[in-house]
């Protein structure tokens, strides 16, 4: 069973690179305070690493 992570956007995308804005959209984040859950895969991990200064990451225990 793969690990789940909860990602929360905590900083704005104003004056950020377009690629970082697109990465947040691809993760499902549009506004500050939004939270989404994803299965932790190599692609999601890479996306999180690209915008780690804009988000908070927490593991989900079920």
TAKAZI-V719876 format. One line per field, one symbol per residue. phi: phi as a letter, one per 40 degrees, with the letter a starting at -180 (. if undefined). psi: psi as a letter, one per 40 degrees, with the letter a starting at -180 (. if undefined). A space follows every 10 residues. Layout:
phi->???
psi->???
This chain:
phi->.ccbbbbbcb bcccgbcdcc cccccccgbb bcgcbbbbcc bccccccccc bccbbbbbcb bb
psi->hiiiihhhhe iiehfiiddd ddddddeehd iheiiihihh iddddddddd fdeeiihiih h.
